[in-house]
């Protein structure tokens, strides 16, 4: 058993009012402190975050550009300055936990020889049989059986740390560090309604256009925004119902009913 460590959750969010409350409340039970940068939310997300009071450190991010790697790396530095030994980057639509321990902090305390933890990411989707519950974590019990191609990471704090785009990786410059796997799990609830899907796609593409990132960065958002420009909301509603919705999940072999714990 390693020495006790201090673990902070760090996030940047924008217009996630339907899910941010449950996710932050969950993280507060998993780690020692949470830092959230709100990026110009207008849907009530900031008010929800303010309601947590001193339980979290709330930062106003007024830069409209999608500079996620830069911003998350900065938040990791803030966490380190506040005493964090580890940071767990998370998005507003992610539910992270350890299947082997009661809390993320307890899990990371035992990792004396590791600098990075990769967690498999499982995507949930809404279905026609979901219960009527305003909390998407509770209502969206169906997920894809296979994990997504890209993992998420938790990282030991260090002045050399850089968190990569999407929180899918991290490095410490020339120092690579050791990576632990299969000790954390991330449940992902990215698209929760047709309207939310449209907002997220269009908003994300606009934030990407304000950067000098290559076209390959956030390519799906850019493609969705092009579809929206050509066909309006209905074009993206069709994408949502084709790829991110199930009328009959019990008869879809790619899906399993497995609510987030």
Helices and strands as residue ranges (DSSP letters): E 7-13, H 20-28, E 33-39, H 45-50, G 53-55, E 56-61, H 68-81, E 86-89, E 94-97, H 104-109, E 116-123, E 126-127, H 136-139, E 142-144, E 152-156, E 162-163, G 165-167, E 170-171, E 179-188, H 194-209, H 219-243, E 245-246, G 249-251, E 255-257
